[in-house]
Amino acid sequence: MRSILFSLLFLPLFSLAQSKCDQKILDTELRRFEAMTRKDTHALRDLLADDLVYIHSNALTENKNEHIANIAAGRLIYEKMTREQALVRRYGKTALTNGVVQVRGILNEKTFEMRLAYTAVYRKKGGGWRLANWQSTRIPQ
């Protein structure tokens, strides 16, 4: 009887806490997308883990410094990043997001626009979530 009462009283609160944490991760992801489109390398330094592995849909692989440098130098310009969907799964201080994002930009002076399916790995450090790994795959039109 106690367990039923406990479930009825506290399970809704637990679910609410989980969804707030999930939302914080998704908000962090959106802040990162915005920082990338604004070339805000200062914000990116705080949103990316020091041991970042960033694998683009064309198989280009960057670490944190390379990713920030390519954005700062304009070799890779993100004009627009619109997340269409995302799902969060948490494992302690690690979280995975799987989603779809519409991306428009310029790479090596060539414009591109594509939908990407992605997996992102976030780690909680210092009270915030930081991107540790990104891998995306182009979704054929």
CYANA upper distance limits for C-alpha pairs under 8 A (distance plus 0.5 A):
  1 MET  CA      5 LEU  CA      6.73
  2 ARG  CA      6 PHE  CA      6.45
  3 SER  CA      7 SER  CA      6.53
  4 ILE  CA      8 LEU  CA      6.68
  5 LEU  CA      9 LEU  CA      6.65
  6 PHE  CA     10 PHE  CA      6.25
  6 PHE  CA     11 LEU  CA      7.95
  7 SER  CA     11 LEU  CA      5.53
  8 LEU  CA     12 PRO  CA      7.89
  9 LEU  CA     13 LEU  CA      8.28
 10 PHE  CA     14 PHE  CA      6.75
 11 LEU  CA     15 SER  CA      6.67
 12 PRO  CA     16 LEU  CA      6.68
 13 LEU  CA     17 ALA  CA      6.72
 14 PHE  CA     18 GLN  CA      6.72
 15 SER  CA     19 SER  CA      6.70
 16 LEU  CA     20 LYS  CA      6.70
 17 ALA  CA     21 CYS  CA      6.79
 18 GLN  CA     22 ASP  CA      6.66
 19 SER  CA     23 GLN  CA      6.47
 20 LYS  CA     24 LYS  CA      6.71
 21 CYS  CA     25 ILE  CA      6.98
 22 ASP  CA     26 LEU  CA      6.84
 22 ASP  CA     88 VAL  CA      6.56
 22 ASP  CA     89 ARG  CA      8.37
 22 ASP  CA     90 ARG  CA      8.37
 23 GLN  CA     27 ASP  CA      6.46
 24 LYS  CA     28 THR  CA      6.64
 25 ILE  CA     29 GLU  CA      6.81
 25 ILE  CA     88 VAL  CA      8.28
 25 ILE  CA     95 ALA  CA      8.41
 25 ILE  CA    122 TYR  CA      8.41
 25 ILE  CA    129 TRP  CA      7.04
 26 LEU  CA     30 LEU  CA      6.83
 26 LEU  CA     86 ALA  CA      8.30
 26 LEU  CA     88 VAL  CA      8.20
 27 ASP  CA     31 ARG  CA      6.69
 28 THR  CA     32 ARG  CA      6.75
 28 THR  CA     47 LEU  CA      8.05
 28 THR  CA    129 TRP  CA      7.36
 29 GLU  CA     33 PHE  CA      6.82
 30 LEU  CA     34 GLU  CA      6.65
 30 LEU  CA     83 ARG  CA      8.42
 31 ARG  CA     35 ALA  CA      6.56
 32 ARG  CA     36 MET  CA      6.66
 32 ARG  CA     43 ALA  CA      8.22
 32 ARG  CA     44 LEU  CA      6.99
 32 ARG  CA     47 LEU  CA      6.93
 33 PHE  CA     37 THR  CA      6.91
 33 PHE  CA     81 MET  CA      6.61
 34 GLU  CA     38 ARG  CA      6.66
 34 GLU  CA     81 MET  CA      8.05
 35 ALA  CA     39 LYS  CA      6.36
 35 ALA  CA     40 ASP  CA      5.28
 35 ALA  CA     41 THR  CA      7.61
 35 ALA  CA     43 ALA  CA      6.76
 35 ALA  CA     44 LEU  CA      6.73
 36 MET  CA     40 ASP  CA      6.83
 36 MET  CA     41 THR  CA      8.18
 36 MET  CA     44 LEU  CA      7.84
 36 MET  CA     71 ILE  CA      7.70
 36 MET  CA     78 TYR  CA      6.73
 37 THR  CA     77 ILE  CA      7.66
 37 THR  CA     78 TYR  CA      5.26
 37 THR  CA     79 GLU  CA      5.84
 37 THR  CA     80 LYS  CA      6.64
 37 THR  CA     81 MET  CA      7.77
 38 ARG  CA     78 TYR  CA      8.50
 39 LYS  CA     71 ILE  CA      6.66
 39 LYS  CA     72 ALA  CA      6.55
 39 LYS  CA     77 ILE  CA      8.49
 40 ASP  CA     44 LEU  CA      6.85
 41 THR  CA     45 ARG  CA      6.66
 41 THR  CA     68 ILE  CA      6.63
 41 THR  CA     71 ILE  CA      8.26
 41 THR  CA     72 ALA  CA      7.20
 42 HIS  CA     46 ASP  CA      7.50
 43 ALA  CA     47 LEU  CA      6.86
 44 LEU  CA     48 LEU  CA      6.45
 44 LEU  CA     68 ILE  CA      7.73
 45 ARG  CA     49 ALA  CA      8.42
 45 ARG  CA     68 ILE  CA      8.25
 46 ASP  CA    130 ARG  CA      7.84
 47 LEU  CA    129 TRP  CA      7.59
 47 LEU  CA    130 ARG  CA      5.35
 47 LEU  CA    131 LEU  CA      6.78
 48 LEU  CA     52 LEU  CA      7.04
 48 LEU  CA     64 LYS  CA      7.27
 48 LEU  CA    130 ARG  CA      5.42
 48 LEU  CA    131 LEU  CA      5.22
 48 LEU  CA    132 ALA  CA      6.99
 49 ALA  CA     64 LYS  CA      7.72
 49 ALA  CA    123 ARG  CA      8.28
 49 ALA  CA    130 ARG  CA      5.72
 49 ALA  CA    131 LEU  CA      6.00
 49 ALA  CA    132 ALA  CA      5.54
 50 ASP  CA     64 LYS  CA      6.67
 50 ASP  CA    132 ALA  CA      8.21
 51 ASP  CA     63 ASN  CA      7.40
 51 ASP  CA     64 LYS  CA      7.27
 51 ASP  CA    132 ALA  CA      6.95
 52 LEU  CA     62 GLU  CA      8.39
 52 LEU  CA     63 ASN  CA      5.78
 52 LEU  CA     64 LYS  CA      5.69
 52 LEU  CA    131 LEU  CA      7.29
 52 LEU  CA    132 ALA  CA      4.99
 52 LEU  CA    133 ASN  CA      6.07
 53 VAL  CA     61 THR  CA      7.41
 53 VAL  CA     62 GLU  CA      6.51
 53 VAL  CA     63 ASN  CA      5.61
 53 VAL  CA     64 LYS  CA      7.63
 53 VAL  CA    132 ALA  CA      6.89
 53 VAL  CA    133 ASN  CA      5.35
 53 VAL  CA    134 TRP  CA      7.02
 54 TYR  CA     61 THR  CA      6.04
 54 TYR  CA     62 GLU  CA      5.62
 54 TYR  CA     63 ASN  CA      6.70
 54 TYR  CA     64 LYS  CA      8.20
 54 TYR  CA     67 HIS  CA      7.98
 54 TYR  CA    133 ASN  CA      6.15
 54 TYR  CA    134 TRP  CA      5.28
 54 TYR  CA    135 GLN  CA      6.84
 55 ILE  CA     59 ALA  CA      6.32
 55 ILE  CA     60 LEU  CA      6.30
 55 ILE  CA     61 THR  CA      4.96
 55 ILE  CA     62 GLU  CA      7.09
 55 ILE  CA    133 ASN  CA      8.32
 55 ILE  CA    134 TRP  CA      6.29
 55 ILE  CA    135 GLN  CA      5.21
 55 ILE  CA    136 SER  CA      7.25
 56 HIS  CA     60 LEU  CA      5.77
 56 HIS  CA     61 THR  CA      6.83
 56 HIS  CA    134 TRP  CA      8.19
 56 HIS  CA    135 GLN  CA      6.55
 56 HIS  CA    136 SER  CA      6.23
 56 HIS  CA    137 THR  CA      8.13
 57 SER  CA    116 LEU  CA      8.07
 57 SER  CA    135 GLN  CA      7.61
 57 SER  CA    136 SER  CA      5.42
 57 SER  CA    137 THR  CA      5.22
 57 SER  CA    138 ARG  CA      6.30
 58 ASN  CA    137 THR  CA      8.49
 62 GLU  CA     66 GLU  CA      5.95
 62 GLU  CA     67 HIS  CA      6.03
 63 ASN  CA     67 HIS  CA      6.51
 64 LYS  CA     68 ILE  CA      6.72
 65 ASN  CA     69 ALA  CA      6.46
 66 GLU  CA     70 ASN  CA      6.51
 67 HIS  CA     71 ILE  CA      6.89
 68 ILE  CA     72 ALA  CA      6.55
 69 ALA  CA     73 ALA  CA      6.46
 70 ASN  CA     74 GLY  CA      6.66
 70 ASN  CA     75 ARG  CA      5.70
 70 ASN  CA     76 LEU  CA      6.22
 71 ILE  CA     75 ARG  CA      6.79
 71 ILE  CA     76 LEU  CA      5.75
 71 ILE  CA     77 ILE  CA      6.66
 75 ARG  CA    106 ILE  CA      8.32
 75 ARG  CA    107 LEU  CA      6.57
 75 ARG  CA    108 ASN  CA      6.33
 75 ARG  CA    109 GLU  CA      8.19
 76 LEU  CA    105 GLY  CA      7.94
 76 LEU  CA    106 ILE  CA      6.41
 76 LEU  CA    107 LEU  CA      5.32
 76 LEU  CA    108 ASN  CA      7.44
 77 ILE  CA    105 GLY  CA      5.78
 77 ILE  CA    106 ILE  CA      5.50
 77 ILE  CA    107 LEU  CA      6.99
 78 TYR  CA    103 VAL  CA      7.81
 78 TYR  CA    104 ARG  CA      6.71
 78 TYR  CA    105 GLY  CA      4.92
 78 TYR  CA    106 ILE  CA      7.18
 79 GLU  CA    103 VAL  CA      8.19
 79 GLU  CA    104 ARG  CA      6.01
 79 GLU  CA    105 GLY  CA      5.28
 79 GLU  CA    106 ILE  CA      8.15
 80 LYS  CA    102 GLN  CA      8.21
 80 LYS  CA    103 VAL  CA      6.13
 80 LYS  CA    104 ARG  CA      5.59
 80 LYS  CA    105 GLY  CA      7.22
 81 MET  CA    101 VAL  CA      6.99
 81 MET  CA    102 GLN  CA      6.14
 81 MET  CA    103 VAL  CA      5.11
 81 MET  CA    104 ARG  CA      7.13
 82 THR  CA    101 VAL  CA      5.95
 82 THR  CA    102 GLN  CA      5.54
 82 THR  CA    103 VAL  CA      7.06
 83 ARG  CA     99 GLY  CA      7.98
 83 ARG  CA    100 VAL  CA      6.50
 83 ARG  CA    101 VAL  CA      4.65
 83 ARG  CA    102 GLN  CA      6.73
 84 GLU  CA     99 GLY  CA      7.84
 84 GLU  CA    100 VAL  CA      5.95
 84 GLU  CA    101 VAL  CA      6.00
 84 GLU  CA    102 GLN  CA      7.60
 85 GLN  CA     99 GLY  CA      5.66
 85 GLN  CA    100 VAL  CA      5.90
 85 GLN  CA    101 VAL  CA      7.75
 86 ALA  CA     97 THR  CA      6.78
 86 ALA  CA     98 ASN  CA      5.94
 86 ALA  CA     99 GLY  CA      4.47
 86 ALA  CA    100 VAL  CA      7.10
 87 LEU  CA     97 THR  CA      5.93
 87 LEU  CA     98 ASN  CA      5.86
 87 LEU  CA     99 GLY  CA      6.78
 88 VAL  CA     95 ALA  CA      7.26
 88 VAL  CA     96 LEU  CA      6.20
 88 VAL  CA     97 THR  CA      5.10
 88 VAL  CA     98 ASN  CA      7.31
 89 ARG  CA     95 ALA  CA      6.08
 89 ARG  CA     96 LEU  CA      5.72
 89 ARG  CA     97 THR  CA      7.01
 90 ARG  CA     94 THR  CA      6.42
 90 ARG  CA     95 ALA  CA      4.68
 90 ARG  CA     96 LEU  CA      6.85
 91 TYR  CA     95 ALA  CA      6.37
 93 LYS  CA    123 ARG  CA      6.12
 93 LYS  CA    124 LYS  CA      5.49
 93 LYS  CA    125 LYS  CA      8.36
 94 THR  CA    121 VAL  CA      7.56
 94 THR  CA    122 TYR  CA      6.17
 94 THR  CA    123 ARG  CA      5.05
 94 THR  CA    124 LYS  CA      6.86
 95 ALA  CA    121 VAL  CA      6.27
 95 ALA  CA    122 TYR  CA      5.56
 95 ALA  CA    123 ARG  CA      6.90
 96 LEU  CA    119 THR  CA      7.35
 96 LEU  CA    120 ALA  CA      6.09
 96 LEU  CA    121 VAL  CA      5.13
 96 LEU  CA    122 TYR  CA      6.75
 97 THR  CA    118 TYR  CA      8.37
 97 THR  CA    119 THR  CA      6.15
 97 THR  CA    120 ALA  CA      5.62
 97 THR  CA    121 VAL  CA      7.04
 97 THR  CA    122 TYR  CA      8.48
 98 ASN  CA    117 ALA  CA      7.90
 98 ASN  CA    118 TYR  CA      6.09
 98 ASN  CA    119 THR  CA      5.08
 98 ASN  CA    120 ALA  CA      7.02
 99 GLY  CA    117 ALA  CA      6.21
 99 GLY  CA    118 TYR  CA      5.95
 99 GLY  CA    119 THR  CA      7.26
100 VAL  CA    115 ARG  CA      7.27
100 VAL  CA    116 LEU  CA      5.97
100 VAL  CA    117 ALA  CA      5.01
100 VAL  CA    118 TYR  CA      6.68
101 VAL  CA    115 ARG  CA      6.18
101 VAL  CA    116 LEU  CA      5.82
101 VAL  CA    117 ALA  CA      7.15
101 VAL  CA    118 TYR  CA      8.17
102 GLN  CA    113 GLU  CA      7.92
102 GLN  CA    114 MET  CA      6.34
102 GLN  CA    115 ARG  CA      4.89
102 GLN  CA    116 LEU  CA      6.84
103 VAL  CA    112 PHE  CA      8.43
103 VAL  CA    113 GLU  CA      6.10
103 VAL  CA    114 MET  CA      5.97
103 VAL  CA    115 ARG  CA      6.68
103 VAL  CA    116 LEU  CA      7.93
104 ARG  CA    111 THR  CA      7.96
104 ARG  CA    112 PHE  CA      6.15
104 ARG  CA    113 GLU  CA      4.75
104 ARG  CA    114 MET  CA      7.11
105 GLY  CA    111 THR  CA      6.11
105 GLY  CA    112 PHE  CA      5.94
105 GLY  CA    113 GLU  CA      7.02
106 ILE  CA    110 LYS  CA      5.72
106 ILE  CA    111 THR  CA      4.73
106 ILE  CA    112 PHE  CA      6.43
107 LEU  CA    111 THR  CA      6.90
107 LEU  CA    112 PHE  CA      7.87
114 MET  CA    138 ARG  CA      7.27
114 MET  CA    139 ILE  CA      7.83
115 ARG  CA    138 ARG  CA      6.53
115 ARG  CA    139 ILE  CA      5.98
115 ARG  CA    140 PRO  CA      8.29
116 LEU  CA    136 SER  CA      6.44
116 LEU  CA    137 THR  CA      5.88
116 LEU  CA    138 ARG  CA      5.09
116 LEU  CA    139 ILE  CA      5.95
117 ALA  CA    136 SER  CA      6.06
117 ALA  CA    137 THR  CA      5.79
117 ALA  CA    138 ARG  CA      6.94
117 ALA  CA    139 ILE  CA      6.98
118 TYR  CA    134 TRP  CA      7.66
118 TYR  CA    135 GLN  CA      6.14
118 TYR  CA    136 SER  CA      4.65
118 TYR  CA    137 THR  CA      6.81
119 THR  CA    134 TRP  CA      6.44
119 THR  CA    135 GLN  CA      5.99
119 THR  CA    136 SER  CA      6.95
120 ALA  CA    131 LEU  CA      7.49
120 ALA  CA    132 ALA  CA      8.10
120 ALA  CA    133 ASN  CA      6.08
120 ALA  CA    134 TRP  CA      5.02
120 ALA  CA    135 GLN  CA      7.06
121 VAL  CA    131 LEU  CA      6.44
121 VAL  CA    132 ALA  CA      6.01
121 VAL  CA    133 ASN  CA      5.48
121 VAL  CA    134 TRP  CA      7.03
122 TYR  CA    129 TRP  CA      6.36
122 TYR  CA    130 ARG  CA      5.72
122 TYR  CA    131 LEU  CA      4.99
122 TYR  CA    132 ALA  CA      5.95
122 TYR  CA    133 ASN  CA      7.66
123 ARG  CA    129 TRP  CA      5.92
123 ARG  CA    130 ARG  CA      5.87
123 ARG  CA    131 LEU  CA      7.09
123 ARG  CA    132 ALA  CA      7.01
124 LYS  CA    128 GLY  CA      5.92
124 LYS  CA    129 TRP  CA      4.83
124 LYS  CA    130 ARG  CA      6.78
125 LYS  CA    129 TRP  CA      6.72
125 LYS  CA    130 ARG  CA      7.57
